[in-house]
Amino acid sequence: MKKKEPLKIDSLIEKVLKNAENKKREYIQREDLLRFLETRFNPGISRHIQLGKLRKKRMTIKVDSTIWIMNFRNRELISLINEFLGGDKVDKITLRKQ
């Protein structure tokens, strides 16, 4: 059985910093998207939703009330998110109650 070589501290620090930078960039993009949706979709929406991750063109959005699930206009929301992200990045949204 082959032993794994230990990670060097500089490569470990580099990985941690890169991960932190990616998370910060993702957080900023989510906040920017929420502001965009406030102006173009529904004022006050950011108080009622939490954007999830985007995986395989699918985004999960958590909402604070089932009324929001019933009132969402998915096609319009998908179109606006794609406009913000610059391309065909989202083709389905899943809404879940928090």
A tleap script that builds the chain and sets N, CA, C and O, in Angstrom:
source leaprc.protein.ff14SB
mol = sequence {
  NMET LYS LYS LYS GLU PRO LEU LYS ILE ASP
  SER LEU ILE GLU LYS VAL LEU LYS ASN ALA
  GLU ASN LYS LYS ARG GLU TYR ILE GLN ARG
  GLU ASP LEU LEU ARG PHE LEU GLU THR ARG
  PHE ASN PRO GLY ILE SER ARG HIE ILE GLN
  LEU GLY LYS LEU ARG LYS LYS ARG MET THR
  ILE LYS VAL ASP SER THR ILE TRP ILE MET
  ASN PHE ARG ASN ARG GLU LEU ILE SER LEU
  ILE ASN GLU PHE LEU GLY GLY ASP LYS VAL
  ASP LYS ILE THR LEU ARG LYS CGLN
}
set mol.1.N position { 0.834 -1.173 0.000 }
set mol.1.CA position { 0.000 0.000 0.000 }
set mol.1.C position { 0.882 1.242 0.000 }
set mol.1.O position { 1.805 1.374 0.804 }
set mol.2.N position { 0.574 2.145 -0.922 }
set mol.2.CA position { 1.378 3.348 -1.087 }
set mol.2.C position { 0.931 4.429 -0.124 }
set mol.2.O position { -0.262 4.697 0.016 }
set mol.3.N position { 1.899 5.050 0.539 }
set mol.3.CA position { 1.570 6.132 1.456 }
set mol.3.C position { 1.443 7.435 0.684 }
set mol.3.O position { 2.190 7.699 -0.258 }
set mol.4.N position { 0.477 8.244 1.107 }
set mol.4.CA position { 0.337 9.566 0.507 }
set mol.4.C position { 1.377 10.491 1.095 }
set mol.4.O position { 1.679 10.444 2.288 }
set mol.5.N position { 1.916 11.329 0.238 }
set mol.5.CA position { 2.863 12.318 0.727 }
set mol.5.C position { 2.104 13.423 1.435 }
set mol.5.O position { 1.029 13.821 0.987 }
set mol.6.N position { 2.645 13.922 2.526 }
set mol.6.CA position { 1.964 15.012 3.221 }
set mol.6.C position { 1.958 16.282 2.370 }
set mol.6.O position { 2.863 16.521 1.570 }
set mol.7.N position { 0.933 17.074 2.561 }
set mol.7.CA position { 0.846 18.341 1.846 }
set mol.7.C position { 1.841 19.329 2.423 }
set mol.7.O position { 2.063 19.383 3.632 }
set mol.8.N position { 2.428 20.098 1.542 }
set mol.8.CA position { 3.311 21.157 2.000 }
set mol.8.C position { 2.447 22.320 2.461 }
set mol.8.O position { 1.381 22.571 1.899 }
set mol.9.N position { 2.902 23.019 3.468 }
set mol.9.CA position { 2.107 24.087 4.070 }
set mol.9.C position { 1.770 25.193 3.060 }
set mol.9.O position { 0.672 25.749 3.101 }
set mol.10.N position { 2.690 25.511 2.169 }
set mol.10.CA position { 2.411 26.584 1.201 }
set mol.10.C position { 1.318 26.178 0.214 }
set mol.10.O position { 0.507 27.015 -0.181 }
set mol.11.N position { 1.286 24.913 -0.188 }
set mol.11.CA position { 0.226 24.472 -1.098 }
set mol.11.C position { -1.113 24.399 -0.364 }
set mol.11.O position { -2.159 24.668 -0.954 }
set mol.12.N position { -1.084 24.038 0.915 }
set mol.12.CA position { -2.295 24.006 1.714 }
set mol.12.C position { -2.861 25.420 1.889 }
set mol.12.O position { -4.065 25.627 1.743 }
set mol.13.N position { -2.012 26.374 2.194 }
set mol.13.CA position { -2.440 27.768 2.352 }
set mol.13.C position { -3.002 28.292 1.041 }
set mol.13.O position { -4.015 28.991 1.034 }
set mol.14.N position { -2.358 27.962 -0.059 }
set mol.14.CA position { -2.835 28.387 -1.374 }
set mol.14.C position { -4.241 27.847 -1.651 }
set mol.14.O position { -5.097 28.577 -2.153 }
set mol.15.N position { -4.482 26.577 -1.326 }
set mol.15.CA position { -5.809 25.984 -1.528 }
set mol.15.C position { -6.863 26.669 -0.660 }
set mol.15.O position { -7.967 26.945 -1.129 }
set mol.16.N position { -6.532 26.942 0.589 }
set mol.16.CA position { -7.471 27.588 1.509 }
set mol.16.C position { -7.810 28.992 1.011 }
set mol.16.O position { -8.977 29.386 1.012 }
set mol.17.N position { -6.804 29.742 0.591 }
set mol.17.CA position { -7.036 31.098 0.092 }
set mol.17.C position { -7.870 31.097 -1.182 }
set mol.17.O position { -8.755 31.937 -1.348 }
set mol.18.N position { -7.595 30.166 -2.074 }
set mol.18.CA position { -8.360 30.076 -3.318 }
set mol.18.C position { -9.820 29.722 -3.022 }
set mol.18.O position { -10.732 30.272 -3.639 }
set mol.19.N position { -10.038 28.810 -2.085 }
set mol.19.CA position { -11.391 28.431 -1.694 }
set mol.19.C position { -12.133 29.624 -1.077 }
set mol.19.O position { -13.303 29.854 -1.380 }
set mol.20.N position { -11.455 30.371 -0.221 }
set mol.20.CA position { -12.065 31.547 0.408 }
set mol.20.C position { -12.399 32.607 -0.634 }
set mol.20.O position { -13.450 33.244 -0.563 }
set mol.21.N position { -11.516 32.793 -1.588 }
set mol.21.CA position { -11.747 33.770 -2.662 }
set mol.21.C position { -12.951 33.369 -3.509 }
set mol.21.O position { -13.767 34.219 -3.863 }
set mol.22.N position { -13.068 32.088 -3.836 }
set mol.22.CA position { -14.207 31.605 -4.617 }
set mol.22.C position { -15.518 31.796 -3.861 }
set mol.22.O position { -16.520 32.197 -4.453 }
set mol.23.N position { -15.522 31.511 -2.552 }
set mol.23.CA position { -16.732 31.685 -1.751 }
set mol.23.C position { -17.118 33.158 -1.671 }
set mol.23.O position { -18.302 33.491 -1.728 }
set mol.24.N position { -16.139 34.035 -1.540 }
set mol.24.CA position { -16.412 35.472 -1.482 }
set mol.24.C position { -17.010 35.947 -2.802 }
set mol.24.O position { -17.976 36.709 -2.805 }
set mol.25.N position { -16.449 35.506 -3.912 }
set mol.25.CA position { -16.949 35.878 -5.236 }
set mol.25.C position { -18.380 35.379 -5.431 }
set mol.25.O position { -19.224 36.100 -5.964 }
set mol.26.N position { -18.653 34.149 -5.002 }
set mol.26.CA position { -19.996 33.568 -5.110 }
set mol.26.C position { -20.994 34.361 -4.262 }
set mol.26.O position { -22.117 34.614 -4.700 }
set mol.27.N position { -20.587 34.755 -3.049 }
set mol.27.CA position { -21.459 35.535 -2.165 }
set mol.27.C position { -21.780 36.890 -2.787 }
set mol.27.O position { -22.936 37.315 -2.780 }
set mol.28.N position { -20.781 37.563 -3.316 }
set mol.28.CA position { -20.978 38.873 -3.941 }
set mol.28.C position { -21.914 38.741 -5.136 }
set mol.28.O position { -22.793 39.583 -5.322 }
set mol.29.N position { -21.744 37.704 -5.946 }
set mol.29.CA position { -22.609 37.507 -7.105 }
set mol.29.C position { -24.060 37.264 -6.674 }
set mol.29.O position { -24.984 37.766 -7.314 }
set mol.30.N position { -24.266 36.508 -5.606 }
set mol.30.CA position { -25.628 36.273 -5.105 }
set mol.30.C position { -26.269 37.576 -4.641 }
set mol.30.O position { -27.436 37.840 -4.932 }
set mol.31.N position { -25.502 38.384 -3.922 }
set mol.31.CA position { -26.025 39.669 -3.446 }
set mol.31.C position { -26.358 40.584 -4.623 }
set mol.31.O position { -27.384 41.264 -4.608 }
set mol.32.N position { -25.509 40.602 -5.625 }
set mol.32.CA position { -25.775 41.409 -6.823 }
set mol.32.C position { -27.020 40.915 -7.552 }
set mol.32.O position { -27.822 41.717 -8.030 }
set mol.33.N position { -27.181 39.597 -7.638 }
set mol.33.CA position { -28.361 39.026 -8.285 }
set mol.33.C position { -29.630 39.392 -7.509 }
set mol.33.O position { -30.650 39.714 -8.117 }
set mol.34.N position { -29.580 39.345 -6.187 }
set mol.34.CA position { -30.746 39.729 -5.391 }
set mol.34.C position { -31.122 41.194 -5.633 }
set mol.34.O position { -32.303 41.514 -5.764 }
set mol.35.N position { -30.126 42.086 -5.695 }
set mol.35.CA position { -30.414 43.494 -5.982 }
set mol.35.C position { -31.020 43.652 -7.372 }
set mol.35.O position { -31.940 44.447 -7.566 }
set mol.36.N position { -30.509 42.900 -8.330 }
set mol.36.CA position { -31.033 42.929 -9.694 }
set mol.36.C position { -32.496 42.482 -9.712 }
set mol.36.O position { -33.330 43.111 -10.364 }
set mol.37.N position { -32.808 41.401 -8.999 }
set mol.37.CA position { -34.179 40.898 -8.949 }
set mol.37.C position { -35.113 41.871 -8.224 }
set mol.37.O position { -36.297 41.959 -8.549 }
set mol.38.N position { -34.578 42.595 -7.248 }
set mol.38.CA position { -35.369 43.628 -6.556 }
set mol.38.C position { -35.858 44.684 -7.543 }
set mol.38.O position { -37.002 45.133 -7.463 }
set mol.39.N position { -35.004 45.072 -8.459 }
set mol.39.CA position { -35.367 46.146 -9.388 }
set mol.39.C position { -36.160 45.648 -10.589 }
set mol.39.O position { -37.007 46.374 -11.109 }
set mol.40.N position { -35.905 44.436 -11.034 }
set mol.40.CA position { -36.513 43.969 -12.280 }
set mol.40.C position { -37.656 42.978 -12.105 }
set mol.40.O position { -38.459 42.806 -13.023 }
set mol.41.N position { -37.752 42.323 -10.951 }
set mol.41.CA position { -38.744 41.260 -10.782 }
set mol.41.C position { -39.792 41.629 -9.725 }
set mol.41.O position { -40.986 41.677 -10.022 }
set mol.42.N position { -39.342 41.888 -8.494 }
set mol.42.CA position { -40.295 42.139 -7.422 }
set mol.42.C position { -39.595 42.869 -6.275 }
set mol.42.O position { -38.751 42.283 -5.597 }
set mol.43.N position { -39.936 44.144 -6.049 }
set mol.43.CA position { -39.340 44.855 -4.910 }
set mol.43.C position { -39.662 44.125 -3.604 }
set mol.43.O position { -40.802 43.714 -3.388 }
set mol.44.N position { -38.680 43.967 -2.750 }
set mol.44.CA position { -38.879 43.274 -1.480 }
set mol.44.C position { -38.627 41.787 -1.530 }
set mol.44.O position { -38.738 41.107 -0.510 }
set mol.45.N position { -38.290 41.267 -2.700 }
set mol.45.CA position { -38.096 39.813 -2.850 }
set mol.45.C position { -36.946 39.294 -1.992 }
set mol.45.O position { -36.992 38.159 -1.518 }
set mol.46.N position { -35.921 40.108 -1.789 }
set mol.46.CA position { -34.746 39.632 -1.055 }
set mol.46.C position { -35.059 39.337 0.414 }
set mol.46.O position { -34.302 38.620 1.070 }
set mol.47.N position { -36.155 39.875 0.936 }
set mol.47.CA position { -36.544 39.567 2.317 }
set mol.47.C position { -37.219 38.200 2.420 }
set mol.47.O position { -37.384 37.673 3.520 }
set mol.48.N position { -37.608 37.630 1.291 }
set mol.48.CA position { -38.413 36.404 1.319 }
set mol.48.C position { -37.743 35.193 0.683 }
set mol.48.O position { -38.244 34.075 0.804 }
set mol.49.N position { -36.614 35.401 0.005 }
set mol.49.CA position { -35.963 34.259 -0.652 }
set mol.49.C position { -34.497 34.165 -0.255 }
set mol.49.O position { -33.884 35.134 0.194 }
set mol.50.N position { -33.963 32.971 -0.436 }
set mol.50.CA position { -32.537 32.709 -0.250 }
set mol.50.C position { -32.086 31.909 -1.463 }
set mol.50.O position { -32.578 30.808 -1.711 }
set mol.51.N position { -31.153 32.467 -2.210 }
set mol.51.CA position { -30.671 31.796 -3.418 }
set mol.51.C position { -29.766 30.629 -3.052 }
set mol.51.O position { -28.868 30.760 -2.220 }
set mol.52.N position { -30.012 29.500 -3.678 }
set mol.52.CA position { -29.170 28.326 -3.474 }
set mol.52.C position { -28.097 28.256 -4.550 }
set mol.52.O position { -27.897 29.202 -5.313 }
set mol.53.N position { -27.424 27.141 -4.595 }
set mol.53.CA position { -26.368 26.949 -5.588 }
set mol.53.C position { -26.954 26.604 -6.943 }
set mol.53.O position { -28.074 26.105 -7.057 }
set mol.54.N position { -26.177 26.878 -7.944 }
set mol.54.CA position { -26.533 26.554 -9.317 }
set mol.54.C position { -25.739 25.317 -9.711 }
set mol.54.O position { -24.509 25.342 -9.752 }
set mol.55.N position { -26.456 24.235 -10.001 }
set mol.55.CA position { -25.809 22.981 -10.398 }
set mol.55.C position { -26.512 22.429 -11.617 }
set mol.55.O position { -27.731 22.260 -11.621 }
set mol.56.N position { -25.750 22.154 -12.638 }
set mol.56.CA position { -26.284 21.550 -13.863 }
set mol.56.C position { -27.507 22.296 -14.376 }
set mol.56.O position { -28.529 21.689 -14.696 }
set mol.57.N position { -27.391 23.618 -14.449 }
set mol.57.CA position { -28.441 24.494 -14.967 }
set mol.57.C position { -29.705 24.493 -14.113 }
set mol.57.O position { -30.774 24.879 -14.585 }
set mol.58.N position { -29.587 24.063 -12.865 }
set mol.58.CA position { -30.734 24.060 -11.957 }
set mol.58.C position { -30.383 24.852 -10.709 }
set mol.58.O position { -29.331 24.655 -10.100 }
set mol.59.N position { -31.284 25.747 -10.343 }
set mol.59.CA position { -31.082 26.567 -9.156 }
set mol.59.C position { -32.189 26.284 -8.153 }
set mol.59.O position { -33.364 26.188 -8.506 }
set mol.60.N position { -31.787 26.153 -6.903 }
set mol.60.CA position { -32.746 25.981 -5.828 }
set mol.60.C position { -32.901 27.322 -5.124 }
set mol.60.O position { -31.915 27.990 -4.810 }
set mol.61.N position { -34.148 27.706 -4.880 }
set mol.61.CA position { -34.438 28.933 -4.164 }
set mol.61.C position { -35.311 28.579 -2.979 }
set mol.61.O position { -36.355 27.944 -3.133 }
set mol.62.N position { -34.877 28.994 -1.785 }
set mol.62.CA position { -35.671 28.768 -0.584 }
set mol.62.C position { -36.530 30.002 -0.350 }
set mol.62.O position { -36.057 31.134 -0.451 }
set mol.63.N position { -37.793 29.766 -0.038 }
set mol.63.CA position { -38.722 30.858 0.218 }
set mol.63.C position { -39.265 30.729 1.647 }
set mol.63.O position { -39.293 29.637 2.215 }
set mol.64.N position { -39.691 31.850 2.211 }
set mol.64.CA position { -40.142 31.823 3.596 }
set mol.64.C position { -41.621 31.510 3.755 }
set mol.64.O position { -42.106 31.362 4.877 }
set mol.65.N position { -42.339 31.407 2.649 }
set mol.65.CA position { -43.775 31.164 2.732 }
set mol.65.C position { -44.246 30.408 1.495 }
set mol.65.O position { -43.726 30.613 0.398 }
set mol.66.N position { -45.220 29.547 1.676 }
set mol.66.CA position { -45.759 28.815 0.528 }
set mol.66.C position { -46.473 29.753 -0.440 }
set mol.66.O position { -46.634 29.421 -1.614 }
set mol.67.N position { -46.897 30.906 0.031 }
set mol.67.CA position { -47.514 31.892 -0.865 }
set mol.67.C position { -46.523 32.319 -1.938 }
set mol.67.O position { -46.898 32.519 -3.094 }
set mol.68.N position { -45.253 32.458 -1.554 }
set mol.68.CA position { -44.231 32.814 -2.544 }
set mol.68.C position { -44.074 31.721 -3.586 }
set mol.68.O position { -43.861 32.012 -4.763 }
set mol.69.N position { -44.175 30.478 -3.171 }
set mol.69.CA position { -44.058 29.374 -4.134 }
set mol.69.C position { -45.187 29.460 -5.153 }
set mol.69.O position { -44.967 29.275 -6.350 }
set mol.70.N position { -46.384 29.739 -4.679 }
set mol.70.CA position { -47.536 29.798 -5.576 }
set mol.70.C position { -47.495 31.016 -6.501 }
set mol.70.O position { -48.023 30.967 -7.612 }
set mol.71.N position { -46.873 32.103 -6.052 }
set mol.71.CA position { -46.885 33.344 -6.820 }
set mol.71.C position { -45.686 33.531 -7.747 }
set mol.71.O position { -45.637 34.514 -8.487 }
set mol.72.N position { -44.733 32.624 -7.725 }
set mol.72.CA position { -43.555 32.791 -8.570 }
set mol.72.C position { -43.903 32.576 -10.033 }
set mol.72.O position { -44.655 31.672 -10.395 }
set mol.73.N position { -43.340 33.422 -10.841 }
set mol.73.CA position { -43.454 33.295 -12.288 }
set mol.73.C position { -42.101 32.744 -12.767 }
set mol.73.O position { -41.187 33.494 -13.109 }
set mol.74.N position { -42.009 31.412 -12.777 }
set mol.74.CA position { -40.730 30.745 -13.009 }
set mol.74.C position { -40.061 31.136 -14.320 }
set mol.74.O position { -38.867 31.436 -14.333 }
set mol.75.N position { -40.799 31.138 -15.413 }
set mol.75.CA position { -40.186 31.444 -16.716 }
set mol.75.C position { -39.591 32.846 -16.729 }
set mol.75.O position { -38.496 33.060 -17.248 }
set mol.76.N position { -40.323 33.799 -16.153 }
set mol.76.CA position { -39.823 35.175 -16.101 }
set mol.76.C position { -38.581 35.259 -15.213 }
set mol.76.O position { -37.612 35.939 -15.550 }
set mol.77.N position { -38.620 34.562 -14.080 }
set mol.77.CA position { -37.481 34.566 -13.167 }
set mol.77.C position { -36.254 33.915 -13.805 }
set mol.77.O position { -35.143 34.428 -13.674 }
set mol.78.N position { -36.444 32.809 -14.481 }
set mol.78.CA position { -35.332 32.140 -15.180 }
set mol.78.C position { -34.736 33.075 -16.221 }
set mol.78.O position { -33.515 33.181 -16.339 }
set mol.79.N position { -35.583 33.745 -16.969 }
set mol.79.CA position { -35.123 34.677 -17.997 }
set mol.79.C position { -34.287 35.799 -17.388 }
set mol.79.O position { -33.239 36.152 -17.930 }
set mol.80.N position { -34.737 36.360 -16.272 }
set mol.80.CA position { -33.994 37.443 -15.625 }
set mol.80.C position { -32.664 36.962 -15.042 }
set mol.80.O position { -31.655 37.661 -15.141 }
set mol.81.N position { -32.658 35.780 -14.438 }
set mol.81.CA position { -31.408 35.235 -13.892 }
set mol.81.C position { -30.412 34.994 -15.020 }
set mol.81.O position { -29.231 35.315 -14.881 }
set mol.82.N position { -30.874 34.434 -16.132 }
set mol.82.CA position { -29.989 34.210 -17.278 }
set mol.82.C position { -29.476 35.530 -17.847 }
set mol.82.O position { -28.321 35.622 -18.264 }
set mol.83.N position { -30.326 36.544 -17.866 }
set mol.83.CA position { -29.883 37.865 -18.325 }
set mol.83.C position { -28.771 38.381 -17.422 }
set mol.83.O position { -27.769 38.907 -17.908 }
set mol.84.N position { -28.940 38.235 -16.126 }
set mol.84.CA position { -27.940 38.700 -15.169 }
set mol.84.C position { -26.631 37.920 -15.309 }
set mol.84.O position { -25.550 38.508 -15.312 }
set mol.85.N position { -26.736 36.600 -15.426 }
set mol.85.CA position { -25.541 35.756 -15.504 }
set mol.85.C position { -24.880 35.783 -16.873 }
set mol.85.O position { -23.732 35.365 -17.022 }
set mol.86.N position { -25.613 36.280 -17.883 }
set mol.86.CA position { -25.028 36.402 -19.211 }
set mol.86.C position { -24.990 35.093 -19.977 }
set mol.86.O position { -23.910 34.597 -20.299 }
set mol.87.N position { -26.121 34.539 -20.266 }
set mol.87.CA position { -26.170 33.310 -21.051 }
set mol.87.C position { -27.254 32.386 -20.561 }
set mol.87.O position { -28.069 32.743 -19.710 }
set mol.88.N position { -27.249 31.196 -21.111 }
set mol.88.CA position { -28.254 30.185 -20.777 }
set mol.88.C position { -27.705 29.312 -19.646 }
set mol.88.O position { -27.343 28.157 -19.870 }
set mol.89.N position { -27.645 29.863 -18.438 }
set mol.89.CA position { -27.046 29.152 -17.300 }
set mol.89.C position { -28.082 28.397 -16.469 }
set mol.89.O position { -27.747 27.403 -15.824 }
set mol.90.N position { -29.346 28.859 -16.476 }
set mol.90.CA position { -30.398 28.241 -15.668 }
set mol.90.C position { -31.538 27.822 -16.577 }
set mol.90.O position { -32.014 28.621 -17.383 }
set mol.91.N position { -31.983 26.577 -16.457 }
set mol.91.CA position { -33.156 26.156 -17.222 }
set mol.91.C position { -34.279 25.645 -16.317 }
set mol.91.O position { -35.386 25.378 -16.784 }
set mol.92.N position { -33.982 25.508 -14.999 }
set mol.92.CA position { -35.015 25.058 -14.072 }
set mol.92.C position { -34.752 25.649 -12.692 }
set mol.92.O position { -33.611 25.758 -12.245 }
set mol.93.N position { -35.844 26.027 -12.032 }
set mol.93.CA position { -35.774 26.531 -10.674 }
set mol.93.C position { -36.639 25.637 -9.792 }
set mol.93.O position { -37.787 25.336 -10.121 }
set mol.94.N position { -36.071 25.225 -8.680 }
set mol.94.CA position { -36.811 24.467 -7.692 }
set mol.94.C position { -37.037 25.363 -6.489 }
set mol.94.O position { -36.086 25.907 -5.927 }
set mol.95.N position { -38.293 25.519 -6.091 }
set mol.95.CA position { -38.638 26.343 -4.942 }
set mol.95.C position { -38.911 25.453 -3.741 }
set mol.95.O position { -39.635 24.462 -3.841 }
set mol.96.N position { -38.329 25.813 -2.608 }
set mol.96.CA position { -38.534 25.044 -1.386 }
set mol.96.C position { -38.834 25.986 -0.239 }
set mol.96.O position { -38.285 27.086 -0.174 }
set mol.97.N position { -39.683 25.570 0.647 }
set mol.97.CA position { -39.973 26.372 1.828 }
set mol.97.C position { -38.848 26.191 2.831 }
set mol.97.O position { -38.387 25.074 3.068 }
set mol.98.N position { -38.404 27.310 3.426 }
set mol.98.CA position { -37.300 27.268 4.403 }
set mol.98.C position { -37.721 26.582 5.674 }
set mol.98.O position { -36.922 26.457 6.602 }
savepdb mol mol.pdb
quit
